[in-house]
Structure formats: C-alpha cells, structure tokens
Amino acid sequence: VRRAHVGFVRALVGMSGGARMVSAFDEGVFRQRGEVHRLMYDKYSLARALRDAGFSGARPVTADESGITGFAGYGLDAVGGEVRKPDSLFMEAVKP
C-alpha cells in the first residue's frame, strides 16, 4: 500500500475487520518500513529484564568489549573498529 493510501485502506480494514484487523494492518505497515522490533530497551530497563531472568552483573559495554577472552576477534558487532549498528545498545551479564 502506498503511503498516500494508507489512511484510506486502514479505514476500510477497520470497517470490514474491526480493531484487531486494524492493529494487524498497522503492524504490517510498520514492518514494511524495515522495523522488526516490538520493544525498545534502555540500559536501565534491559538490566532489570536481565536480573528478572536470573542474570547478574548487567553492565553496558561497547560493541567489541566483553568478559569473553578474544571476543573482539569474532567480529559479531564491530569489524575493523567500526560498529555495524552504531545506535545499538550492548549489555553483558552472567548467568550464575
């Protein structure tokens, strides 16, 4: 659906399918724009979620920082000193 027609199509979806269909339509439009995340965390809420899941020592780290020996060499989130997604949040915690 082209951007100019989204409101019109959304109204039609609402008339024929109700609120649940509008919600599904909105999510589809959201995902077509390249967004795949349903939640967004900051360092405080992610640390709390990690603690609630049984992890300890949650702390923010850089993309190539870890308590794992040689972690930077794996090139998971940083390659050649460049972070793949600079707006990402990186946290590390341990499960006792």
Biopython code that builds the backbone (N, CA, C, O; Angstrom):
import numpy as np
from Bio.PDB.StructureBuilder import StructureBuilder

atoms = [
    (1, "VAL", "N", (0.860, -1.175, 0.000)),
    (1, "VAL", "CA", (0.000, 0.000, 0.000)),
    (1, "VAL", "C", (0.902, 1.232, 0.000)),
    (1, "VAL", "O", (1.796, 1.354, 0.837)),
    (2, "ARG", "N", (0.666, 2.128, -0.926)),
    (2, "ARG", "CA", (1.454, 3.357, -0.982)),
    (2, "ARG", "C", (1.095, 4.260, 0.176)),
    (2, "ARG", "O", (-0.037, 4.252, 0.659)),
    (3, "ARG", "N", (2.071, 5.041, 0.620)),
    (3, "ARG", "CA", (1.868, 5.912, 1.795)),
    (3, "ARG", "C", (0.633, 6.783, 1.678)),
    (3, "ARG", "O", (-0.080, 6.982, 2.662)),
    (4, "ALA", "N", (0.374, 7.300, 0.500)),
    (4, "ALA", "CA", (-0.755, 8.208, 0.311)),
    (4, "ALA", "C", (-2.088, 7.501, 0.539)),
    (4, "ALA", "O", (-3.087, 8.149, 0.853)),
    (5, "HIS", "N", (-2.110, 6.188, 0.386)),
    (5, "HIS", "CA", (-3.356, 5.438, 0.506)),
    (5, "HIS", "C", (-3.519, 4.705, 1.835)),
    (5, "HIS", "O", (-4.554, 4.081, 2.068)),
    (6, "VAL", "N", (-2.528, 4.769, 2.698)),
    (6, "VAL", "CA", (-2.550, 4.006, 3.946)),
    (6, "VAL", "C", (-3.764, 4.364, 4.800)),
    (6, "VAL", "O", (-4.436, 3.468, 5.311)),
    (7, "GLY", "N", (-4.054, 5.633, 4.961)),
    (7, "GLY", "CA", (-5.197, 6.047, 5.789)),
    (7, "GLY", "C", (-6.517, 5.531, 5.256)),
    (7, "GLY", "O", (-7.366, 5.077, 6.023)),
    (8, "PHE", "N", (-6.694, 5.598, 3.954)),
    (8, "PHE", "CA", (-7.926, 5.110, 3.332)),
    (8, "PHE", "C", (-8.064, 3.597, 3.508)),
    (8, "PHE", "O", (-9.124, 3.106, 3.896)),
    (9, "VAL", "N", (-6.988, 2.863, 3.221)),
    (9, "VAL", "CA", (-7.022, 1.407, 3.353)),
    (9, "VAL", "C", (-7.229, 1.019, 4.810)),
    (9, "VAL", "O", (-7.952, 0.067, 5.104)),
    (10, "ARG", "N", (-6.593, 1.755, 5.728)),
    (10, "ARG", "CA", (-6.749, 1.479, 7.167)),
    (10, "ARG", "C", (-8.217, 1.626, 7.565)),
    (10, "ARG", "O", (-8.736, 0.811, 8.328)),
    (11, "ALA", "N", (-8.884, 2.654, 7.057)),
    (11, "ALA", "CA", (-10.300, 2.860, 7.362)),
    (11, "ALA", "C", (-11.137, 1.707, 6.818)),
    (11, "ALA", "O", (-12.046, 1.233, 7.499)),
    (12, "LEU", "N", (-10.848, 1.251, 5.609)),
    (12, "LEU", "CA", (-11.573, 0.115, 5.046)),
    (12, "LEU", "C", (-11.357, -1.150, 5.868)),
    (12, "LEU", "O", (-12.297, -1.904, 6.120)),
    (13, "VAL", "N", (-10.119, -1.376, 6.280)),
    (13, "VAL", "CA", (-9.804, -2.539, 7.114)),
    (13, "VAL", "C", (-10.588, -2.466, 8.419)),
    (13, "VAL", "O", (-11.121, -3.473, 8.886)),
    (14, "GLY", "N", (-10.657, -1.275, 9.008)),
    (14, "GLY", "CA", (-11.408, -1.099, 10.256)),
    (14, "GLY", "C", (-12.881, -1.374, 10.089)),
    (14, "GLY", "O", (-13.504, -1.978, 10.963)),
    (15, "MET", "N", (-13.458, -0.933, 8.961)),
    (15, "MET", "CA", (-14.887, -1.155, 8.732)),
    (15, "MET", "C", (-15.194, -2.625, 8.489)),
    (15, "MET", "O", (-16.244, -3.119, 8.900)),
    (16, "SER", "N", (-14.293, -3.319, 7.830)),
    (16, "SER", "CA", (-14.580, -4.718, 7.500)),
    (16, "SER", "C", (-14.076, -5.705, 8.540)),
    (16, "SER", "O", (-14.655, -6.779, 8.702)),
    (17, "GLY", "N", (-13.002, -5.356, 9.252)),
    (17, "GLY", "CA", (-12.408, -6.334, 10.160)),
    (17, "GLY", "C", (-12.352, -5.945, 11.617)),
    (17, "GLY", "O", (-12.048, -6.787, 12.463)),
    (18, "GLY", "N", (-12.631, -4.715, 11.932)),
    (18, "GLY", "CA", (-12.619, -4.287, 13.327)),
    (18, "GLY", "C", (-11.232, -3.932, 13.850)),
    (18, "GLY", "O", (-10.257, -3.873, 13.101)),
    (19, "ALA", "N", (-11.176, -3.700, 15.151)),
    (19, "ALA", "CA", (-9.960, -3.197, 15.802)),
    (19, "ALA", "C", (-8.781, -4.155, 15.695)),
    (19, "ALA", "O", (-7.645, -3.711, 15.526)),
    (20, "ARG", "N", (-9.025, -5.455, 15.789)),
    (20, "ARG", "CA", (-7.914, -6.416, 15.705)),
    (20, "ARG", "C", (-7.276, -6.396, 14.317)),
    (20, "ARG", "O", (-6.057, -6.516, 14.188)),
    (21, "MET", "N", (-8.091, -6.247, 13.292)),
    (21, "MET", "CA", (-7.559, -6.196, 11.933)),
    (21, "MET", "C", (-6.790, -4.898, 11.705)),
    (21, "MET", "O", (-5.772, -4.892, 11.012)),
    (22, "VAL", "N", (-7.272, -3.805, 12.283)),
    (22, "VAL", "CA", (-6.552, -2.533, 12.160)),
    (22, "VAL", "C", (-5.193, -2.655, 12.834)),
    (22, "VAL", "O", (-4.189, -2.173, 12.309)),
    (23, "SER", "N", (-5.161, -3.297, 13.992)),
    (23, "SER", "CA", (-3.898, -3.495, 14.692)),
    (23, "SER", "C", (-2.929, -4.322, 13.839)),
    (23, "SER", "O", (-1.747, -3.991, 13.747)),
    (24, "ALA", "N", (-3.422, -5.381, 13.224)),
    (24, "ALA", "CA", (-2.583, -6.222, 12.365)),
    (24, "ALA", "C", (-2.115, -5.434, 11.141)),
    (24, "ALA", "O", (-0.962, -5.556, 10.726)),
    (25, "PHE", "N", (-2.998, -4.636, 10.570)),
    (25, "PHE", "CA", (-2.641, -3.799, 9.421)),
    (25, "PHE", "C", (-1.539, -2.816, 9.798)),
    (25, "PHE", "O", (-0.560, -2.658, 9.069)),
    (26, "ASP", "N", (-1.708, -2.151, 10.952)),
    (26, "ASP", "CA", (-0.705, -1.186, 11.412)),
    (26, "ASP", "C", (0.654, -1.854, 11.598)),
    (26, "ASP", "O", (1.686, -1.288, 11.237)),
    (27, "GLU", "N", (0.650, -3.058, 12.161)),
    (27, "GLU", "CA", (1.918, -3.762, 12.358)),
    (27, "GLU", "C", (2.547, -4.122, 11.015)),
    (27, "GLU", "O", (3.764, -4.026, 10.857)),
    (28, "GLY", "N", (1.741, -4.531, 10.059)),
    (28, "GLY", "CA", (2.259, -4.841, 8.732)),
    (28, "GLY", "C", (2.900, -3.633, 8.071)),
    (28, "GLY", "O", (3.974, -3.740, 7.479)),
    (29, "VAL", "N", (2.244, -2.483, 8.171)),
    (29, "VAL", "CA", (2.795, -1.250, 7.606)),
    (29, "VAL", "C", (4.111, -0.912, 8.307)),
    (29, "VAL", "O", (5.086, -0.535, 7.657)),
    (30, "PHE", "N", (4.136, -1.046, 9.626)),
    (30, "PHE", "CA", (5.335, -0.783, 10.425)),
    (30, "PHE", "C", (6.485, -1.679, 9.971)),
    (30, "PHE", "O", (7.604, -1.205, 9.775)),
    (31, "ARG", "N", (6.211, -2.966, 9.807)),
    (31, "ARG", "CA", (7.262, -3.923, 9.424)),
    (31, "ARG", "C", (7.731, -3.710, 7.987)),
    (31, "ARG", "O", (8.899, -3.957, 7.687)),
    (32, "GLN", "N", (6.861, -3.264, 7.100)),
    (32, "GLN", "CA", (7.272, -2.994, 5.722)),
    (32, "GLN", "C", (8.262, -1.840, 5.650)),
    (32, "GLN", "O", (9.003, -1.716, 4.675)),
    (33, "ARG", "N", (8.277, -1.020, 6.647)),
    (33, "ARG", "CA", (9.230, 0.092, 6.700)),
    (33, "ARG", "C", (10.590, -0.346, 7.220)),
    (33, "ARG", "O", (11.487, 0.479, 7.392)),
    (34, "GLY", "N", (10.748, -1.654, 7.473)),
    (34, "GLY", "CA", (12.035, -2.191, 7.903)),
    (34, "GLY", "C", (12.180, -2.364, 9.391)),
    (34, "GLY", "O", (13.241, -2.784, 9.854)),
    (35, "GLU", "N", (11.148, -2.056, 10.165)),
    (35, "GLU", "CA", (11.225, -2.205, 11.612)),
    (35, "GLU", "C", (10.789, -3.618, 12.001)),
    (35, "GLU", "O", (9.721, -4.073, 11.591)),
    (36, "VAL", "N", (11.593, -4.297, 12.775)),
    (36, "VAL", "CA", (11.239, -5.645, 13.199)),
    (36, "VAL", "C", (11.165, -5.775, 14.721)),
    (36, "VAL", "O", (10.819, -6.840, 15.233)),
    (37, "HIS", "N", (11.480, -4.724, 15.435)),
    (37, "HIS", "CA", (11.478, -4.781, 16.895)),
    (37, "HIS", "C", (10.092, -4.462, 17.446)),
    (37, "HIS", "O", (9.392, -3.582, 16.945)),
    (38, "ARG", "N", (9.718, -5.189, 18.478)),
    (38, "ARG", "CA", (8.447, -4.913, 19.146)),
    (38, "ARG", "C", (8.663, -4.125, 20.433)),
    (38, "ARG", "O", (7.740, -3.475, 20.923)),
    (39, "LEU", "N", (9.883, -4.177, 20.988)),
    (39, "LEU", "CA", (10.207, -3.485, 22.232)),
    (39, "LEU", "C", (11.497, -2.701, 22.052)),
    (39, "LEU", "O", (12.318, -3.023, 21.192)),
    (40, "MET", "N", (11.666, -1.683, 22.858)),
    (40, "MET", "CA", (12.897, -0.909, 22.849)),
    (40, "MET", "C", (13.351, -0.795, 24.309)),
    (40, "MET", "O", (12.559, -0.463, 25.192)),
    (41, "TYR", "N", (14.615, -1.070, 24.545)),
    (41, "TYR", "CA", (15.168, -1.019, 25.895)),
    (41, "TYR", "C", (16.193, 0.094, 26.009)),
    (41, "TYR", "O", (16.849, 0.455, 25.032)),
    (42, "ASP", "N", (16.324, 0.637, 27.224)),
    (42, "ASP", "CA", (17.475, 1.457, 27.553)),
    (42, "ASP", "C", (18.314, 0.631, 28.524)),
    (42, "ASP", "O", (17.924, -0.478, 28.890)),
    (43, "LYS", "N", (19.460, 1.160, 28.945)),
    (43, "LYS", "CA", (20.342, 0.350, 29.790)),
    (43, "LYS", "C", (19.713, -0.003, 31.138)),
    (43, "LYS", "O", (20.085, -1.007, 31.746)),
    (44, "TYR", "N", (18.780, 0.795, 31.605)),
    (44, "TYR", "CA", (18.144, 0.518, 32.897)),
    (44, "TYR", "C", (17.084, -0.588, 32.773)),
    (44, "TYR", "O", (17.051, -1.520, 33.577)),
    (45, "SER", "N", (16.225, -0.470, 31.759)),
    (45, "SER", "CA", (15.174, -1.473, 31.605)),
    (45, "SER", "C", (15.745, -2.819, 31.158)),
    (45, "SER", "O", (15.227, -3.864, 31.551)),
    (46, "LEU", "N", (16.799, -2.812, 30.345)),
    (46, "LEU", "CA", (17.406, -4.074, 29.929)),
    (46, "LEU", "C", (18.126, -4.735, 31.097)),
    (46, "LEU", "O", (18.079, -5.956, 31.241)),
    (47, "ALA", "N", (18.789, -3.945, 31.929)),
    (47, "ALA", "CA", (19.442, -4.505, 33.118)),
    (47, "ALA", "C", (18.409, -5.138, 34.039)),
    (47, "ALA", "O", (18.653, -6.206, 34.599)),
    (48, "ARG", "N", (17.260, -4.493, 34.202)),
    (48, "ARG", "CA", (16.186, -5.049, 35.031)),
    (48, "ARG", "C", (15.655, -6.355, 34.425)),
    (48, "ARG", "O", (15.431, -7.324, 35.151)),
    (49, "ALA", "N", (15.454, -6.386, 33.110)),
    (49, "ALA", "CA", (14.964, -7.605, 32.441)),
    (49, "ALA", "C", (15.973, -8.745, 32.597)),
    (49, "ALA", "O", (15.584, -9.894, 32.806)),
    (50, "LEU", "N", (17.253, -8.433, 32.497)),
    (50, "LEU", "CA", (18.276, -9.456, 32.691)),
    (50, "LEU", "C", (18.277, -9.982, 34.121)),
    (50, "LEU", "O", (18.381, -11.189, 34.341)),
    (51, "ARG", "N", (18.161, -9.072, 35.099)),
    (51, "ARG", "CA", (18.078, -9.509, 36.504)),
    (51, "ARG", "C", (16.854, -10.385, 36.727)),
    (51, "ARG", "O", (16.939, -11.420, 37.388)),
    (52, "ASP", "N", (15.724, -9.975, 36.181)),
    (52, "ASP", "CA", (14.484, -10.755, 36.332)),
    (52, "ASP", "C", (14.606, -12.141, 35.714)),
    (52, "ASP", "O", (13.928, -13.077, 36.138)),
    (53, "ALA", "N", (15.468, -12.272, 34.713)),
    (53, "ALA", "CA", (15.681, -13.567, 34.051)),
    (53, "ALA", "C", (16.770, -14.393, 34.735)),
    (53, "ALA", "O", (17.116, -15.478, 34.268)),
    (54, "GLY", "N", (17.318, -13.870, 35.861)),
    (54, "GLY", "CA", (18.295, -14.630, 36.630)),
    (54, "GLY", "C", (19.748, -14.304, 36.345)),
    (54, "GLY", "O", (20.638, -14.990, 36.847)),
    (55, "PHE", "N", (20.012, -13.275, 35.553)),
    (55, "PHE", "CA", (21.388, -12.870, 35.276)),
    (55, "PHE", "C", (21.860, -11.895, 36.339)),
    (55, "PHE", "O", (21.051, -11.277, 37.031)),
    (56, "SER", "N", (23.170, -11.761, 36.463)),
    (56, "SER", "CA", (23.721, -10.791, 37.413)),
    (56, "SER", "C", (24.829, -9.993, 36.736)),
    (56, "SER", "O", (25.341, -10.371, 35.682)),
    (57, "GLY", "N", (25.182, -8.885, 37.366)),
    (57, "GLY", "CA", (26.288, -8.067, 36.885)),
    (57, "GLY", "C", (26.038, -7.401, 35.543)),
    (57, "GLY", "O", (26.982, -7.148, 34.795)),
    (58, "ALA", "N", (24.788, -7.113, 35.228)),
    (58, "ALA", "CA", (24.476, -6.474, 33.947)),
    (58, "ALA", "C", (25.168, -5.122, 33.866)),
    (58, "ALA", "O", (25.117, -4.315, 34.794)),
    (59, "ARG", "N", (25.821, -4.896, 32.719)),
    (59, "ARG", "CA", (26.521, -3.622, 32.529)),
    (59, "ARG", "C", (26.571, -3.288, 31.051)),
    (59, "ARG", "O", (26.662, -4.181, 30.209)),
    (60, "PRO", "N", (26.512, -1.999, 30.732)),
    (60, "PRO", "CA", (26.672, -1.599, 29.329)),
    (60, "PRO", "C", (28.120, -1.822, 28.898)),
    (60, "PRO", "O", (29.050, -1.598, 29.673)),
    (61, "VAL", "N", (28.298, -2.260, 27.671)),
    (61, "VAL", "CA", (29.627, -2.459, 27.097)),
    (61, "VAL", "C", (29.641, -1.882, 25.686)),
    (61, "VAL", "O", (28.598, -1.511, 25.149)),
    (62, "THR", "N", (30.818, -1.810, 25.095)),
    (62, "THR", "CA", (30.918, -1.397, 23.700)),
    (62, "THR", "C", (30.722, -2.624, 22.813)),
    (62, "THR", "O", (30.660, -3.748, 23.310)),
    (63, "ALA", "N", (30.626, -2.412, 21.511)),
    (63, "ALA", "CA", (30.357, -3.497, 20.570)),
    (63, "ALA", "C", (31.466, -4.548, 20.541)),
    (63, "ALA", "O", (31.221, -5.698, 20.178)),
    (64, "ASP", "N", (32.673, -4.163, 20.919)),
    (64, "ASP", "CA", (33.767, -5.131, 20.877)),
    (64, "ASP", "C", (34.340, -5.432, 22.259)),
    (64, "ASP", "O", (35.469, -5.905, 22.382)),
    (65, "GLU", "N", (33.556, -5.156, 23.290)),
    (65, "GLU", "CA", (34.003, -5.358, 24.672)),
    (65, "GLU", "C", (33.227, -6.517, 25.294)),
    (65, "GLU", "O", (32.018, -6.640, 25.097)),
    (66, "SER", "N", (33.927, -7.361, 26.043)),
    (66, "SER", "CA", (33.280, -8.472, 26.729)),
    (66, "SER", "C", (34.236, -9.091, 27.724)),
    (66, "SER", "O", (35.451, -8.922, 27.627)),
    (67, "GLY", "N", (33.676, -9.810, 28.680)),
    (67, "GLY", "CA", (34.484, -10.604, 29.589)),
    (67, "GLY", "C", (34.961, -11.887, 28.919)),
    (67, "GLY", "O", (35.771, -12.612, 29.496)),
    (68, "ILE", "N", (34.485, -12.179, 27.733)),
    (68, "ILE", "CA", (34.890, -13.364, 26.980)),
    (68, "ILE", "C", (36.240, -13.070, 26.314)),
    (68, "ILE", "O", (36.366, -12.111, 25.553)),
    (69, "THR", "N", (37.218, -13.880, 26.597)),
    (69, "THR", "CA", (38.550, -13.701, 26.033)),
    (69, "THR", "C", (38.494, -13.739, 24.503)),
    (69, "THR", "O", (37.918, -14.656, 23.919)),
    (70, "GLY", "N", (39.095, -12.738, 23.866)),
    (70, "GLY", "CA", (39.169, -12.684, 22.414)),
    (70, "GLY", "C", (37.864, -12.336, 21.719)),
    (70, "GLY", "O", (37.730, -12.553, 20.515)),
    (71, "PHE", "N", (36.901, -11.800, 22.458)),
    (71, "PHE", "CA", (35.577, -11.513, 21.907)),
    (71, "PHE", "C", (35.628, -10.608, 20.676)),
    (71, "PHE", "O", (34.930, -10.860, 19.694)),
    (72, "ALA", "N", (36.442, -9.567, 20.723)),
    (72, "ALA", "CA", (36.517, -8.613, 19.605)),
    (72, "ALA", "C", (36.909, -9.306, 18.304)),
    (72, "ALA", "O", (36.513, -8.867, 17.225)),
    (73, "GLY", "N", (37.677, -10.378, 18.398)),
    (73, "GLY", "CA", (38.123, -11.105, 17.222)),
    (73, "GLY", "C", (37.014, -11.849, 16.493)),
    (73, "GLY", "O", (37.186, -12.235, 15.337)),
    (74, "TYR", "N", (35.879, -12.054, 17.153)),
    (74, "TYR", "CA", (34.763, -12.750, 16.496)),
    (74, "TYR", "C", (34.045, -11.866, 15.474)),
    (74, "TYR", "O", (33.363, -12.374, 14.584)),
    (75, "GLY", "N", (34.197, -10.565, 15.598)),
    (75, "GLY", "CA", (33.593, -9.647, 14.634)),
    (75, "GLY", "C", (32.077, -9.715, 14.591)),
    (75, "GLY", "O", (31.485, -9.623, 13.516)),
    (76, "LEU", "N", (31.442, -9.876, 15.742)),
    (76, "LEU", "CA", (29.983, -10.007, 15.774)),
    (76, "LEU", "C", (29.282, -8.672, 15.550)),
    (76, "LEU", "O", (28.373, -8.585, 14.725)),
    (77, "ASP", "N", (29.689, -7.637, 16.268)),
    (77, "ASP", "CA", (29.019, -6.341, 16.155)),
    (77, "ASP", "C", (29.948, -5.212, 15.742)),
    (77, "ASP", "O", (29.495, -4.095, 15.492)),
    (78, "ALA", "N", (31.232, -5.492, 15.668)),
    (78, "ALA", "CA", (32.203, -4.487, 15.227)),
    (78, "ALA", "C", (33.239, -5.178, 14.338)),
    (78, "ALA", "O", (33.773, -6.229, 14.692)),
    (79, "VAL", "N", (33.506, -4.586, 13.208)),
    (79, "VAL", "CA", (34.503, -5.132, 12.276)),
    (79, "VAL", "C", (35.473, -4.015, 11.922)),
    (79, "VAL", "O", (35.064, -2.937, 11.490)),
    (80, "GLY", "N", (36.750, -4.281, 12.108)),
    (80, "GLY", "CA", (37.770, -3.271, 11.803)),
    (80, "GLY", "C", (37.596, -1.995, 12.598)),
    (80, "GLY", "O", (37.895, -0.909, 12.102)),
    (81, "GLY", "N", (37.118, -2.111, 13.821)),
    (81, "GLY", "CA", (36.924, -0.943, 14.662)),
    (81, "GLY", "C", (35.647, -0.168, 14.381)),
    (81, "GLY", "O", (35.375, 0.828, 15.051)),
    (82, "GLU", "N", (34.856, -0.603, 13.404)),
    (82, "GLU", "CA", (33.586, 0.067, 13.063)),
    (82, "GLU", "C", (32.408, -0.752, 13.574)),
    (82, "GLU", "O", (32.324, -1.955, 13.329)),
    (83, "VAL", "N", (31.500, -0.092, 14.286)),
    (83, "VAL", "CA", (30.304, -0.755, 14.804)),
    (83, "VAL", "C", (29.288, -0.906, 13.675)),
    (83, "VAL", "O", (29.003, 0.051, 12.954)),
    (84, "ARG", "N", (28.747, -2.112, 13.528)),
    (84, "ARG", "CA", (27.774, -2.360, 12.447)),
    (84, "ARG", "C", (26.539, -1.468, 12.566)),
    (84, "ARG", "O", (26.095, -0.882, 11.579)),
    (85, "LYS", "N", (25.990, -1.368, 13.769)),
    (85, "LYS", "CA", (24.823, -0.522, 14.010)),
    (85, "LYS", "C", (25.153, 0.407, 15.175)),
    (85, "LYS", "O", (24.948, 0.037, 16.331)),
    (86, "PRO", "N", (25.653, 1.592, 14.893)),
    (86, "PRO", "CA", (26.122, 2.492, 15.954)),
    (86, "PRO", "C", (25.059, 2.897, 16.972)),
    (86, "PRO", "O", (25.401, 3.315, 18.078)),
    (87, "ASP", "N", (23.780, 2.783, 16.624)),
    (87, "ASP", "CA", (22.732, 3.176, 17.561)),
    (87, "ASP", "C", (22.288, 2.025, 18.459)),
    (87, "ASP", "O", (21.295, 2.153, 19.175)),
    (88, "SER", "N", (23.010, 0.901, 18.431)),
    (88, "SER", "CA", (22.646, -0.264, 19.242)),
    (88, "SER", "C", (23.074, -0.097, 20.696)),
    (88, "SER", "O", (23.992, 0.659, 21.013)),
    (89, "LEU", "N", (22.388, -0.818, 21.560)),
    (89, "LEU", "CA", (22.746, -0.891, 22.978)),
    (89, "LEU", "C", (23.383, -2.254, 23.209)),
    (89, "LEU", "O", (22.805, -3.282, 22.853)),
    (90, "PHE", "N", (24.561, -2.264, 23.797)),
    (90, "PHE", "CA", (25.265, -3.502, 24.093)),
    (90, "PHE", "C", (25.366, -3.655, 25.601)),
    (90, "PHE", "O", (25.844, -2.760, 26.299)),
    (91, "MET", "N", (24.909, -4.802, 26.096)),
    (91, "MET", "CA", (24.955, -5.091, 27.534)),
    (91, "MET", "C", (25.539, -6.486, 27.696)),
    (91, "MET", "O", (25.421, -7.338, 26.816)),
    (92, "GLU", "N", (26.170, -6.694, 28.843)),
    (92, "GLU", "CA", (26.688, -8.020, 29.162)),
    (92, "GLU", "C", (26.285, -8.356, 30.586)),
    (92, "GLU", "O", (26.289, -7.496, 31.467)),
    (93, "ALA", "N", (25.941, -9.607, 30.798)),
    (93, "ALA", "CA", (25.580, -10.108, 32.126)),
    (93, "ALA", "C", (25.966, -11.576, 32.179)),
    (93, "ALA", "O", (26.233, -12.193, 31.147)),
    (94, "VAL", "N", (25.995, -12.127, 33.370)),
    (94, "VAL", "CA", (26.335, -13.543, 33.530)),
    (94, "VAL", "C", (25.183, -14.279, 34.198)),
    (94, "VAL", "O", (24.437, -13.715, 34.998)),
    (95, "LYS", "N", (25.063, -15.535, 33.853)),
    (95, "LYS", "CA", (24.048, -16.398, 34.469)),
    (95, "LYS", "C", (24.794, -17.307, 35.441)),
    (95, "LYS", "O", (25.525, -18.203, 35.021)),
    (96, "PRO", "N", (24.607, -17.074, 36.749)),
    (96, "PRO", "CA", (25.340, -17.879, 37.743)),
    (96, "PRO", "C", (24.952, -19.350, 37.697)),
    (96, "PRO", "O", (25.478, -20.152, 38.468)),
]
sb = StructureBuilder()
sb.init_structure("model")
sb.init_model(0)
sb.init_chain("A")
sb.init_seg("    ")
for serial, (resi, resn, name, xyz) in enumerate(atoms, 1):
    if name == "N":
        sb.init_residue(resn, " ", resi, " ")
    sb.init_atom(name, np.array(xyz, "f"), 0.0, 1.0, " ", f" {name:<3s}", serial, name[0])
structure = sb.get_structure()
